[in-house]
């Protein structure tokens, strides 16, 4: 498509739209490929803004509601921008008993981010998860792929600050 045909969205560059076109073209004749297209397009942009969902639905000749329904159903997909770094805090019983709530409160206060949210500068996204499977290390925080055990509320900011 010509550059003037792409929907305007501040998070999606011309090069991203071209890559999205390639993804749609490669999958448009494959039945049931909508999840693949959504995943690959999310990998390009970082999330699935509504303009992109509309564009995908048009490109795959599917209804907007069908594509949106799939994108909003699966936890794999995000309709909101995500931070450069994902902070996961464990809310399992062992972590809760050992003080994870105060750790979360410190993160909330320092970065003005609530559970399920992203900081205004998109540096961090914060997720509370049911269990990270590291109960012996409680309380546990994972930043990107790095796991931190025995996290203390008064030291958590020092750990997170390492991530730009």
DSSP file (Angstrom, degrees, kcal/mol; ACC not computed):
  #  RESIDUE AA STRUCTURE BP1 BP2  ACC     N-H-->O    O-->H-N    N-H-->O    O-->H-N    TCO  KAPPA ALPHA  PHI   PSI    X-CA   Y-CA   Z-CA
    1    1 A X              0   0    0      0, 0.0     2,-0.1     0, 0.0    20,-0.1   0.000 360.0 360.0 360.0 153.3    0.0    0.0    0.0
    2    2 A X    >>  -     0   0    0      1,-0.1     3,-2.3     2,-0.0     4,-0.6  -0.450 360.0-111.8 -72.5 150.8    1.1    3.6   -0.5
    3    3 A X  G >4 S+     0   0    0      1,-0.3     3,-0.8     2,-0.2    -1,-0.1   0.805 116.1  59.2 -55.4 -32.5    2.2    5.4    2.6
    4    4 A X  G 34 S+     0   0    0      1,-0.2    -1,-0.3     4,-0.0     4,-0.1   0.551  98.0  61.2 -76.9  -4.5   -0.8    7.7    2.6
    5    5 A X  G <4 S+     0   0    0     -3,-2.3    -1,-0.2     2,-0.1    -2,-0.2   0.664  81.9  97.7 -92.4 -19.4   -3.2    4.7    2.8
    6    6 A X  S << S-     0   0    0     -3,-0.8     8,-0.0    -4,-0.6     3,-0.0  -0.434  84.5-107.6 -70.2 141.6   -1.9    3.5    6.2
    7    7 A X        -     0   0    0     44,-0.1     2,-0.5    -2,-0.1    -1,-0.1  -0.365  38.1-109.2 -62.3 148.6   -3.9    4.6    9.2
    8    8 A X        +     0   0    0     -4,-0.1     2,-0.3    -3,-0.1    -1,-0.1  -0.706  50.4 155.3 -83.3 127.9   -2.1    7.2   11.3
    9    9 A X    >   -     0   0    0     -2,-0.5     3,-1.7     3,-0.4    40,-0.0  -0.912  40.2-141.2-151.9 126.6   -0.8    6.0   14.6
   10   10 A X  T 3  S+     0   0    0     -2,-0.3    -1,-0.1     1,-0.3    -2,-0.0   0.727 101.7  51.5 -62.8 -23.1    2.0    7.6   16.5
   11   11 A X  T 3  S+     0   0    0      1,-0.1     2,-0.6     2,-0.0    -1,-0.3   0.556  98.5  74.0 -89.8  -7.3    3.5    4.2   17.6
   12   12 A X    <   -     0   0    0     -3,-1.7    -3,-0.4     4,-0.0    -1,-0.1  -0.919  67.0-160.3-116.2 115.5    3.6    2.7   14.2
   13   13 A X     >  -     0   0    0     -2,-0.6     4,-2.3     1,-0.1     5,-0.2  -0.328  34.7-103.5 -84.2 168.9    6.2    3.8   11.7
   14   14 A X  H  > S+     0   0    0      1,-0.2     4,-2.0     2,-0.2     5,-0.1   0.886 123.5  52.7 -58.2 -41.2    6.1    3.4    7.9
   15   15 A X  H  > S+     0   0    0      1,-0.2     4,-2.0     2,-0.2    -1,-0.2   0.876 107.6  51.9 -63.9 -36.8    8.6    0.5    8.1
   16   16 A X  H  > S+     0   0    0      2,-0.2     4,-2.6     1,-0.2    -2,-0.2   0.923 107.6  51.9 -64.6 -43.1    6.4   -1.2   10.7
   17   17 A X  H  X S+     0   0    0     -4,-2.3     4,-2.5     1,-0.2    -2,-0.2   0.889 108.5  51.9 -60.2 -38.5    3.4   -0.8    8.3
   18   18 A X  H  X S+     0   0    0     -4,-2.0     4,-1.9     2,-0.2    -1,-0.2   0.915 110.4  47.3 -64.4 -41.8    5.4   -2.4    5.5
   19   19 A X  H  X S+     0   0    0     -4,-2.0     4,-2.3     2,-0.2    -2,-0.2   0.897 110.5  52.8 -64.8 -40.7    6.3   -5.4    7.8
   20   20 A X  H  X S+     0   0    0     -4,-2.6     4,-2.7     1,-0.2    -2,-0.2   0.910 106.9  52.8 -60.6 -43.1    2.7   -5.7    8.8
   21   21 A X  H  X S+     0   0    0     -4,-2.5     4,-2.8     1,-0.2    -1,-0.2   0.906 108.6  50.4 -58.2 -41.9    1.7   -5.8    5.1
   22   22 A X  H  X S+     0   0    0     -4,-1.9     4,-2.3     2,-0.2    -2,-0.2   0.908 110.5  49.4 -63.3 -42.0    4.2   -8.7    4.6
   23   23 A X  H  X S+     0   0    0     -4,-2.3     4,-1.0     2,-0.2    -2,-0.2   0.932 113.5  45.6 -63.2 -46.2    2.8  -10.6    7.6
   24   24 A X  H >X S+     0   0    0     -4,-2.7     4,-1.9     1,-0.2     3,-0.8   0.935 113.1  49.9 -63.4 -46.1   -0.8  -10.2    6.3
   25   25 A X  H 3< S+     0   0    0     -4,-2.8     4,-0.3     1,-0.2    -1,-0.2   0.886 109.5  51.5 -60.2 -40.2    0.2  -11.1    2.7
   26   26 A X  H 3< S+     0   0    0     -4,-2.3    -1,-0.2     1,-0.2    -2,-0.2   0.717 123.5  28.7 -70.4 -20.2    2.0  -14.3    3.9
   27   27 A X  H X< S+     0   0    0     -4,-1.0     3,-1.9    -3,-0.8     6,-0.2   0.496  87.4  98.3-119.2  -6.0   -1.0  -15.5    5.9
   28   28 A X  T 3< S+     0   0    0     -4,-1.9    -3,-0.1     1,-0.3    -2,-0.1   0.749  89.1  45.4 -64.6 -24.0   -4.1  -14.1    4.3
   29   29 A X  T 3  S+     0   0    0     -4,-0.3     2,-0.7     2,-0.1    -1,-0.3   0.335  91.7  96.3 -98.8   7.7   -4.9  -17.3    2.4
   30   30 A X  S X  S-     0   0    0     -3,-1.9     3,-1.5     3,-0.0     4,-0.1  -0.869  78.2-125.9-100.5 115.6   -4.3  -19.6    5.4
   31   31 A X  T 3  S+     0   0    0     -2,-0.7    -2,-0.1     1,-0.2    -3,-0.0  -0.326  92.2  12.2 -59.1 137.2   -7.5  -20.5    7.2
   32   32 A X  T >  S+     0   0    0      1,-0.1     3,-0.6     3,-0.0     4,-0.3   0.666  84.8 130.0  73.9  17.4   -7.3  -19.7   11.0
   33   33 A X  T <>  +     0   0    0     -3,-1.5     4,-2.6    -6,-0.2     5,-0.2   0.431  37.1 100.4 -83.8   2.5   -4.1  -17.7   10.6
   34   34 A X  H 3> S+     0   0    0      1,-0.2     4,-2.8     2,-0.2    -1,-0.2   0.873  80.6  50.7 -60.1 -38.5   -5.5  -14.7   12.6
   35   35 A X  H <> S+     0   0    0     -3,-0.6     4,-2.6     2,-0.2    -1,-0.2   0.921 111.3  48.9 -65.3 -42.1   -3.7  -15.7   15.8
   36   36 A X  H  > S+     0   0    0     -4,-0.3     4,-2.7     2,-0.2     5,-0.2   0.928 113.0  47.5 -60.5 -45.7   -0.4  -15.9   13.9
   37   37 A X  H  X S+     0   0    0     -4,-2.6     4,-2.7     2,-0.2     5,-0.3   0.928 112.6  48.6 -63.5 -45.8   -1.0  -12.6   12.3
   38   38 A X  H  X S+     0   0    0     -4,-2.8     4,-2.5    -5,-0.2    -2,-0.2   0.929 113.3  47.6 -59.9 -45.3   -1.9  -10.9   15.6
   39   39 A X  H  X S+     0   0    0     -4,-2.6     4,-2.1     2,-0.2    -2,-0.2   0.937 114.4  45.0 -62.7 -47.3    1.2  -12.4   17.3
   40   40 A X  H  X S+     0   0    0     -4,-2.7     4,-1.3     1,-0.2    -1,-0.2   0.888 114.4  48.5 -66.9 -38.6    3.6  -11.4   14.6
   41   41 A X  H  X S+     0   0    0     -4,-2.7     4,-2.4    -5,-0.2     5,-0.3   0.885 110.0  52.2 -68.4 -37.4    2.1   -7.9   14.3
   42   42 A X  H  X S+     0   0    0     -4,-2.5     4,-3.1    -5,-0.3    -2,-0.2   0.881 105.7  55.4 -63.9 -36.7    2.3   -7.5   18.1
   43   43 A X  H  < S+     0   0    0     -4,-2.1    -1,-0.2     1,-0.2    -2,-0.2   0.854 110.9  46.1 -61.9 -33.8    6.0   -8.5   17.9
   44   44 A X  H  < S+     0   0    0     -4,-1.3    -2,-0.2    -5,-0.1    -1,-0.2   0.929 127.4  24.2 -73.6 -46.9    6.5   -5.6   15.3
   45   45 A X  H  < S-     0   0    0     -4,-2.4    -2,-0.2     2,-0.2    -3,-0.2   0.781  99.0-122.1 -94.1 -30.7    4.6   -2.9   17.2
   46   46 A X  S  < S+     0   0    0     -4,-3.1     2,-0.3    -5,-0.3    -4,-0.1   0.109  85.6  16.1 106.6 -21.2    4.8   -4.1   20.8
   47   47 A X  S    S-     0   0    0     -6,-0.2     2,-0.6    34,-0.1    32,-0.2  -0.926  84.9 -97.5-163.9-177.8    1.0   -4.2   21.3
   48   48 A X        -     0   0    0     30,-3.0    -6,-0.1    -2,-0.3     5,-0.1  -0.752  34.5-167.9-119.0  84.8   -2.2   -4.2   19.2
   49   49 A X    >>  -     0   0    0     -2,-0.6     4,-1.9     1,-0.1     3,-0.9  -0.328  37.3-108.0 -65.9 156.8   -3.8   -0.7   19.0
   50   50 A X  H 3> S+     0   0    0      1,-0.3     4,-2.5     2,-0.2     5,-0.2   0.829 118.9  58.9 -58.6 -34.8   -7.3   -0.6   17.6
   51   51 A X  H 3> S+     0   0    0      1,-0.2     4,-2.0     2,-0.2    -1,-0.3   0.877 107.1  47.8 -62.1 -36.2   -6.1    0.9   14.3
   52   52 A X  H <> S+     0   0    0     -3,-0.9     4,-2.8     2,-0.2    -2,-0.2   0.890 109.2  52.2 -71.4 -40.0   -3.9   -2.1   13.8
   53   53 A X  H  X S+     0   0    0     -4,-1.9     4,-2.6     2,-0.2    -2,-0.2   0.921 110.8  48.8 -60.9 -43.2   -6.7   -4.5   14.6
   54   54 A X  H  X S+     0   0    0     -4,-2.5     4,-2.3     2,-0.2    -2,-0.2   0.922 111.8  49.1 -60.1 -44.0   -8.9   -2.7   12.1
   55   55 A X  H  X S+     0   0    0     -4,-2.0     4,-2.5     1,-0.2    -2,-0.2   0.903 112.0  47.9 -64.3 -42.9   -6.1   -3.0    9.5
   56   56 A X  H  X S+     0   0    0     -4,-2.8     4,-2.4     2,-0.2    -1,-0.2   0.922 110.5  51.5 -63.9 -44.9   -5.5   -6.7   10.2
   57   57 A X  H  X>S+     0   0    0     -4,-2.6     5,-2.8     1,-0.2     4,-0.5   0.909 112.5  46.3 -61.5 -40.9   -9.3   -7.4    9.9
   58   58 A X  H ><5S+     0   0    0     -4,-2.3     3,-0.8     3,-0.2    -1,-0.2   0.934 113.3  49.5 -63.4 -46.4   -9.5   -5.6    6.6
   59   59 A X  H 3<5S+     0   0    0     -4,-2.5    -2,-0.2     1,-0.3    -1,-0.2   0.813 116.8  40.5 -64.8 -31.7   -6.3   -7.4    5.3
   60   60 A X  H 3<5S-     0   0    0     -4,-2.4    -1,-0.3    -5,-0.1    -2,-0.2   0.429 109.4-122.3 -95.8  -0.3   -7.6  -10.8    6.3
   61   61 A X  T <<5 +     0   0    0     -3,-0.8     2,-0.3    -4,-0.5    -3,-0.2   0.910  68.5 131.5  58.1  45.2  -11.2  -10.1    5.2
   62   62 A X      < -     0   0    0     -5,-2.8    -1,-0.2    -6,-0.2    -2,-0.1  -0.829  64.7 -91.7-120.2 161.1  -12.5  -10.8    8.6
   63   63 A X     >  -     0   0    0     -2,-0.3     4,-2.0     1,-0.1     5,-0.2  -0.431  28.8-125.6 -72.2 148.7  -14.9   -8.8   10.7
   64   64 A X  H  > S+     0   0    0      1,-0.2     4,-3.0     2,-0.2     5,-0.3   0.899 111.6  54.7 -58.0 -41.3  -13.4   -6.3   13.2
   65   65 A X  H  > S+     0   0    0      1,-0.2     4,-2.4     2,-0.2    -1,-0.2   0.858 106.2  51.4 -64.8 -34.8  -15.4   -7.9   16.0
   66   66 A X  H  > S+     0   0    0      2,-0.2     4,-1.8     1,-0.2    -1,-0.2   0.942 114.6  41.6 -66.3 -46.9  -13.9  -11.3   15.2
   67   67 A X  H  X S+     0   0    0     -4,-2.0     4,-2.6     2,-0.2    -2,-0.2   0.919 116.9  48.0 -67.6 -43.7  -10.3  -10.1   15.2
   68   68 A X  H  X S+     0   0    0     -4,-3.0     4,-2.6    -5,-0.2     5,-0.2   0.900 108.9  55.3 -62.6 -40.2  -10.9   -7.9   18.3
   69   69 A X  H  X S+     0   0    0     -4,-2.4     4,-1.2    -5,-0.3    -1,-0.2   0.898 111.2  43.7 -59.7 -41.8  -12.6  -10.8   20.1
   70   70 A X  H  X S+     0   0    0     -4,-1.8     4,-1.8     2,-0.2    -2,-0.2   0.927 114.2  49.8 -68.2 -45.6   -9.6  -13.0   19.5
   71   71 A X  H  < S+     0   0    0     -4,-2.6     6,-0.2     1,-0.2    -2,-0.2   0.855 115.8  42.7 -63.5 -35.3   -7.1  -10.2   20.5
   72   72 A X  H  < S+     0   0    0     -4,-2.6    -1,-0.2    -5,-0.2    -2,-0.2   0.688 111.0  56.4 -86.2 -17.9   -9.0   -9.4   23.7
   73   73 A X  H  < S+     0   0    0     -4,-1.2     2,-0.3    -5,-0.2    -2,-0.2   0.917  94.2  69.2 -78.7 -45.2   -9.6  -13.1   24.7
   74   74 A X  S >< S-     0   0    0     -4,-1.8     3,-1.5     1,-0.1    -1,-0.0  -0.607  70.4-145.0 -85.8 132.0   -6.0  -14.4   24.8
   75   75 A X  T 3  S+     0   0    0     -2,-0.3    -1,-0.1     1,-0.3    -4,-0.0   0.708  95.0  75.0 -64.1 -20.5   -3.7  -13.2   27.5
   76   76 A X  T 3  S+     0   0    0      2,-0.0     2,-0.3     0, 0.0    -1,-0.3   0.794  88.9  71.2 -59.8 -29.4   -0.8  -13.4   24.9
   77   77 A X    <   -     0   0    0     -3,-1.5     2,-0.4    -6,-0.2   -38,-0.1  -0.675  65.6-159.2 -98.8 145.6   -2.2  -10.2   23.3
   78   78 A X        -     0   0    0     -2,-0.3   -30,-3.0     1,-0.1     4,-0.1  -0.985  13.3-171.8-123.4 129.2   -2.0   -6.7   24.7
   79   79 A X  S    S+     0   0    0     -2,-0.4     2,-0.3   -32,-0.2   -29,-0.2   0.469  76.1  64.1 -92.3  -4.7   -4.3   -3.9   23.5
   80   80 A X  S    S-     0   0    0    -34,-0.1   -32,-0.1   -31,-0.1   -31,-0.0  -0.865  98.0 -92.3-117.7 151.7   -2.3   -1.3   25.6
   81   81 A X        -     0   0    0     -2,-0.3     2,-0.3   -34,-0.1   -34,-0.1  -0.301  41.5-144.6 -60.2 145.5    1.3   -0.2   25.2
   82   82 A X        -     0   0    0    -36,-0.1    43,-0.1    -4,-0.1    36,-0.1  -0.779  15.5-107.5-110.4 157.3    3.8   -2.2   27.2
   83   83 A X        -     0   0    0     -2,-0.3    40,-0.3     2,-0.2    41,-0.2  -0.289  28.9-110.4 -76.5 165.9    7.0   -1.0   28.9
   84   84 A X  S    S+     0   0    0     38,-2.4     2,-0.4     1,-0.1    40,-0.2   0.793 108.8  40.3 -64.6 -27.0   10.5   -1.8   27.8
   85   85 A X  E    S-a  124   0A   0     38,-1.8    40,-2.3    37,-0.2     2,-0.6  -0.982  76.8-145.4-127.7 135.6   10.8   -3.9   30.9
   86   86 A X  E     -a  125   0A   0     -2,-0.4    58,-2.8    38,-0.2     2,-0.6  -0.884  10.0-162.2-102.4 122.1    8.2   -6.2   32.4
   87   87 A X  E     -aB 126 143A   0     38,-3.3    40,-3.0    -2,-0.6     2,-0.5  -0.916   6.6-169.2-102.7 119.9    8.1   -6.5   36.2
   88   88 A X  E     -aB 127 142A   0     54,-3.4    54,-2.8    -2,-0.6     2,-0.5  -0.946   1.2-165.9-109.8 126.6    6.2   -9.6   37.4
   89   89 A X  E     -aB 128 141A   0     38,-2.9    40,-2.6    -2,-0.5     2,-0.4  -0.945  20.4-126.4-112.7 133.1    5.5   -9.8   41.1
   90   90 A X  E     -a  129   0A   0     50,-2.0    40,-0.2    -2,-0.5    50,-0.2  -0.621  21.8-176.5 -82.7 128.5    4.3  -13.1   42.6
   91   91 A X        +     0   0    0     38,-3.1    39,-0.1    -2,-0.4    40,-0.1   0.163  39.5 131.7-106.9  15.6    1.1  -13.1   44.6
   92   92 A X  S  > S-     0   0    0     37,-0.2     4,-2.9     1,-0.1     5,-0.2  -0.154  74.6 -98.6 -63.2 165.5    1.3  -16.7   45.6
   93   93 A X  H  > S+     0   0    0      1,-0.2     4,-2.8     2,-0.2     5,-0.2   0.900 121.5  48.9 -55.9 -48.3    0.7  -17.6   49.2
   94   94 A X  H  > S+     0   0    0      1,-0.2     4,-1.5     2,-0.2    -1,-0.2   0.919 115.7  43.7 -61.1 -43.7    4.4  -17.9   50.1
   95   95 A X  H  4>S+     0   0    0      2,-0.2     5,-2.1     1,-0.2    -1,-0.2   0.884 113.7  51.2 -68.4 -38.4    5.3  -14.6   48.5
   96   96 A X  H ><5S+     0   0    0     -4,-2.9     3,-1.5     1,-0.2     5,-0.4   0.938 110.6  47.9 -64.5 -46.3    2.2  -12.9   50.0
   97   97 A X  H 3<5S+     0   0    0     -4,-2.8    -1,-0.2     1,-0.3    -2,-0.2   0.833 109.9  54.3 -62.8 -32.8    3.0  -14.1   53.5
   98   98 A X  T 3<5S-     0   0    0     -4,-1.5    -1,-0.3    -5,-0.2    -2,-0.2   0.271 128.9 -87.8 -91.8  12.4    6.6  -12.9   53.2
   99   99 A X  T X>5S+     0   0    0     -3,-1.5     4,-1.3    -4,-0.1     3,-0.6   0.710  73.7 143.7 104.0  21.0    5.7   -9.4   52.2
  100  100 A X  H 3><S+     0   0    0     -5,-2.1     4,-2.6     1,-0.2     5,-0.2   0.810  71.8  65.5 -64.5 -27.4    5.2   -9.0   48.5
  101  101 A X  H 3> S+     0   0    0     -5,-0.4     4,-2.3     1,-0.2    -1,-0.2   0.901 102.3  46.9 -62.8 -39.8    2.3   -6.5   49.0
  102  102 A X  H <> S+     0   0    0     -3,-0.6     4,-2.1     2,-0.2    -1,-0.2   0.860 109.7  54.4 -68.9 -34.7    4.7   -4.0   50.5
  103  103 A X  H  X S+     0   0    0     -4,-1.3     4,-2.1     2,-0.2    -2,-0.2   0.936 109.7  47.4 -60.5 -46.7    7.1   -4.6   47.6
  104  104 A X  H  X S+     0   0    0     -4,-2.6     4,-3.0     1,-0.2    -2,-0.2   0.912 109.0  54.1 -61.3 -43.3    4.3   -3.8   45.2
  105  105 A X  H  X S+     0   0    0     -4,-2.3     4,-2.6     1,-0.2    -1,-0.2   0.895 107.6  50.5 -59.3 -40.4    3.4   -0.7   47.2
  106  106 A X  H  X S+     0   0    0     -4,-2.1     4,-2.5     2,-0.2     5,-0.2   0.919 111.9  47.0 -63.4 -43.9    7.0    0.5   46.9
  107  107 A X  H  X S+     0   0    0     -4,-2.1     4,-2.4     2,-0.2     6,-0.3   0.929 112.5  50.7 -63.2 -45.5    7.0    0.0   43.1
  108  108 A X  H  X>S+     0   0    0     -4,-3.0     4,-1.4     1,-0.2     5,-0.6   0.933 114.7  43.1 -56.0 -48.7    3.6    1.7   42.8
  109  109 A X  H  <5S+     0   0    0     -4,-2.6    -2,-0.2    -5,-0.2    -1,-0.2   0.883 116.3  45.9 -69.2 -40.0    4.8    4.7   44.8
  110  110 A X  H  <5S+     0   0    0     -4,-2.5    -1,-0.2    -5,-0.2    -2,-0.2   0.896 128.9  22.6 -71.4 -40.8    8.2    5.1   43.1
  111  111 A X  H  <5S-     0   0    0     -4,-2.4     9,-0.3    -5,-0.2    -2,-0.2   0.364  96.0-125.2-112.0   3.8    7.0    4.7   39.5
  112  112 A X  T  <5 +     0   0    0     -4,-1.4     2,-0.4    -5,-0.2     8,-0.2   0.929  64.8 136.4  48.5  52.2    3.3    5.7   39.7
  113  113 A X      < -     0   0    0     -5,-0.6     2,-0.2    -6,-0.3    -1,-0.2  -0.996  41.5-152.4-131.5 132.7    2.3    2.4   38.1
  114  114 A X    >   -     0   0    0     -2,-0.4     3,-2.5     4,-0.1    12,-0.4  -0.578  42.7 -74.7 -96.7 163.3   -0.5    0.1   39.2
  115  115 A X  T 3  S+     0   0    0      1,-0.3    12,-0.2    -2,-0.2    -1,-0.1  -0.368 124.6  19.8 -56.9 129.7   -0.8   -3.7   38.8
  116  116 A X  T 3  S+     0   0    0     10,-3.2    -1,-0.3     1,-0.3    11,-0.2   0.425 110.7 106.1  87.5  -0.3   -1.6   -4.3   35.1
  117  117 A X    <   -     0   0    0     -3,-2.5     9,-2.5     9,-0.4     2,-0.4  -0.466  60.8-133.0-108.8 179.1   -0.3   -0.9   34.1
  118  118 A X  B     -C  125   0A   0      7,-0.2     7,-0.2    -2,-0.2    -4,-0.1  -0.981  30.3-105.1-131.6 141.2    2.6    0.7   32.4
  119  119 A X    >   -     0   0    0      5,-2.9     3,-2.1    -2,-0.4    -7,-0.1  -0.280  34.6-111.8 -63.6 153.9    4.6    3.8   33.4
  120  120 A X  T 3  S+     0   0    0     -9,-0.3    -1,-0.1     1,-0.3    -8,-0.1   0.839 120.3  49.2 -57.3 -35.5    3.9    7.0   31.5
  121  121 A X  T 3  S-     0   0    0      3,-0.0    -1,-0.3     1,-0.0    -2,-0.1   0.394 111.6-122.6 -85.1   4.1    7.4    6.8   30.0
  122  122 A X  S <  S+     0   0    0     -3,-2.1   -38,-2.4     2,-0.2   -37,-0.2   0.745  75.9 126.1  60.1  27.1    6.9    3.2   29.0
  123  123 A X  S    S+     0   0    0    -40,-0.3   -38,-1.8     1,-0.2     2,-0.4   0.906  72.4  21.5 -75.5 -43.2    9.9    2.1   30.9
  124  124 A X  E     -a   85   0A   0    -40,-0.2    -5,-2.9   -41,-0.2     2,-0.4  -0.961  54.1-164.0-131.4 144.0    8.1   -0.5   33.0
  125  125 A X  E     -aC  86 118A   0    -40,-2.3   -38,-3.3    -2,-0.4     2,-0.5  -0.965  21.1-148.5-115.0 143.3    4.9   -2.6   32.9
  126  126 A X  E     +a   87   0A   0     -9,-2.5   -10,-3.2    -2,-0.4     2,-0.4  -0.953  16.6 179.2-119.0 125.1    3.8   -4.2   36.2
  127  127 A X  E     -a   88   0A   0    -40,-3.0   -38,-2.9    -2,-0.5     2,-0.5  -0.985  19.2-150.1-125.3 133.6    2.0   -7.5   36.4
  128  128 A X  E     -a   89   0A   0     -2,-0.4     2,-0.3   -40,-0.2   -38,-0.2  -0.902  24.7-167.9 -95.9 127.3    0.8   -9.4   39.5
  129  129 A X  E     -a   90   0A   0    -40,-2.6   -38,-3.1    -2,-0.5   -37,-0.2  -0.839  28.7-124.5-118.5 155.3    0.9  -13.1   38.8
  130  130 A X  S    S-     0   0    0     -2,-0.3     2,-0.3     1,-0.3    -1,-0.1   0.908  88.3 -12.6 -65.4 -44.1   -0.6  -16.0   40.7
  131  131 A X        -     0   0    0    -40,-0.1    -1,-0.3   -39,-0.1   -42,-0.0  -0.953  41.6-164.2-160.6 138.6    2.6  -18.0   41.1
  132  132 A X        -     0   0    0     -2,-0.3    -1,-0.1    -3,-0.2    -2,-0.0   0.393  49.2-118.0-103.3   0.0    6.1  -17.9   39.6
  133  133 A X  S    S+     0   0    0      1,-0.1     3,-0.1     2,-0.0    -2,-0.0   0.747  89.3 102.8  73.3  24.1    7.0  -21.4   40.8
  134  134 A X    >   +     0   0    0      1,-0.1     3,-2.3     2,-0.0     4,-0.2  -0.295  32.5 148.7-129.5  48.2    9.9  -20.3   43.0
  135  135 A X  G >   +     0   0    0      1,-0.3     3,-1.5     2,-0.2    -1,-0.1   0.779  67.2  63.3 -58.8 -31.0    8.2  -20.5   46.4
  136  136 A X  G 3  S+     0   0    0      1,-0.3    -1,-0.3    -3,-0.1    -2,-0.0   0.684 103.9  49.6 -67.2 -16.5   11.4  -21.4   48.1
  137  137 A X  G <  S-     0   0    0     -3,-2.3    13,-3.6    12,-0.0    14,-0.3   0.328  98.2-169.6-100.2   5.5   12.8  -17.9   47.1
  138  138 A X    <   +     0   0    0     -3,-1.5   -43,-0.1    11,-0.2     2,-0.1  -0.028  60.8  44.6 -52.5 145.1    9.7  -16.0   48.3
  139  139 A X  S    S-     0   0    0     11,-0.1    12,-2.2     9,-0.1     2,-0.4   0.596  85.4-172.8 -79.1 147.5    9.0  -13.2   47.9
  140  140 A X        -     0   0    0      9,-0.2   -50,-2.0    10,-0.2     2,-0.4  -0.871  17.3-179.9-117.3 138.4    9.9  -13.3   44.2
  141  141 A X  E     -BD  89 148A   0      7,-2.3     7,-3.0    -2,-0.4     2,-0.5  -0.997  10.7-159.6-130.2 136.5   10.0  -10.5   41.5
  142  142 A X  E     -BD  88 147A   0    -54,-2.8   -54,-3.4    -2,-0.4     2,-0.6  -0.977   2.7-168.1-116.8 127.5   11.0  -11.2   37.9
  143  143 A X  E >   -BD  87 146A   0      3,-2.6     3,-2.9    -2,-0.5     2,-0.4  -0.970  69.3 -47.3-114.2 118.0   12.2   -8.4   35.7
  144  144 A X  T 3  S-     0   0    0    -58,-2.8   -56,-0.1    -2,-0.6   -59,-0.0  -0.467 126.0 -24.5  55.5-112.1   12.2   -9.4   32.0
  145  145 A X  T 3  S+     0   0    0     -2,-0.4     2,-0.5    -3,-0.0    -1,-0.3   0.336 116.2 104.3-107.5   5.5   14.0  -12.8   32.3
  146  146 A X  E <   -D  143   0A   0     -3,-2.9    -3,-2.6     2,-0.0     2,-0.4  -0.787  57.2-153.1 -96.6 124.8   15.8  -12.1   35.6
  147  147 A X  E     -D  142   0A   0     -2,-0.5     2,-0.5    -5,-0.2    -5,-0.2  -0.815   7.6-167.6 -99.9 132.4   14.5  -13.7   38.8
  148  148 A X  E     -D  141   0A   0     -7,-3.0    -7,-2.3    -2,-0.4     3,-0.3  -0.978   6.7-167.5-121.3 122.0   15.0  -12.1   42.2
  149  149 A X        +     0   0    0     -2,-0.5   -11,-0.2    -9,-0.2    -9,-0.2  -0.684  66.2  26.4-106.1 161.9   14.3  -14.0   45.4
  150  150 A X  S    S-     0   0    0    -13,-3.6     2,-0.2   -11,-0.3    -1,-0.2   0.845  81.0-174.2  59.4  35.4   14.0  -12.8   48.9
  151  151 A X        -     0   0    0    -12,-2.2     2,-0.4    -3,-0.3    -1,-0.2  -0.434  10.3-153.4 -69.6 129.0   13.1   -9.4   47.7
  152  152 A X    >>  -     0   0    0     -2,-0.2     3,-1.9    -3,-0.1     4,-1.3  -0.840  18.5-129.3-103.5 140.8   12.8   -6.8   50.4
  153  153 A X  T 34 S+     0   0    0     -2,-0.4     4,-0.5     1,-0.3     3,-0.3   0.856 109.0  53.9 -55.9 -38.0   10.5   -3.7   50.0
  154  154 A X  T 34 S+     0   0    0      1,-0.2    -1,-0.3     2,-0.1     4,-0.1   0.509 116.4  37.9 -79.6  -1.7   13.3   -1.4   51.0
  155  155 A X  T <> S+     0   0    0     -3,-1.9     4,-1.5     2,-0.1    -1,-0.2   0.474  89.0  90.1-120.5  -7.6   15.7   -2.8   48.3
  156  156 A X  H  X S+     0   0    0     -4,-1.3     4,-2.4    -3,-0.3     5,-0.2   0.864  85.8  52.8 -64.5 -37.5   13.3   -3.5   45.4
  157  157 A X  H  > S+     0   0    0     -4,-0.5     4,-2.5     1,-0.2    -1,-0.2   0.904 105.5  55.4 -65.1 -40.2   13.7    0.0   43.8
  158  158 A X  H  4 S+     0   0    0      1,-0.2     4,-0.4     2,-0.2    -1,-0.2   0.889 110.8  46.0 -57.7 -41.1   17.5   -0.4   43.9
  159  159 A X  H >< S+     0   0    0     -4,-1.5     3,-1.1     1,-0.2    -2,-0.2   0.931 114.0  46.8 -67.6 -46.6   17.1   -3.7   41.9
  160  160 A X  H >< S+     0   0    0     -4,-2.4     3,-2.2     1,-0.2    -2,-0.2   0.827  97.9  70.6 -67.9 -32.9   14.6   -2.3   39.4
  161  161 A X  T 3< S+     0   0    0     -4,-2.5    -1,-0.2     1,-0.3    -2,-0.2   0.676  81.9  74.5 -61.5 -17.0   16.7    0.9   38.7
  162  162 A X  T <  S+     0   0    0     -3,-1.1     2,-0.7    -4,-0.4    -1,-0.3   0.683  83.0  81.4 -66.8 -17.3   19.3   -1.3   36.9
  163  163 A X    <         0   0    0     -3,-2.2   -78,-0.1    -4,-0.2    -1,-0.1  -0.818 360.0 360.0 -99.9 114.1   16.8   -1.5   34.0
  164  164 A X              0   0    0     -2,-0.7    -1,-0.1   -80,-0.1   -80,-0.1   0.420 360.0 360.0 -91.3 360.0   16.8    1.5   31.7
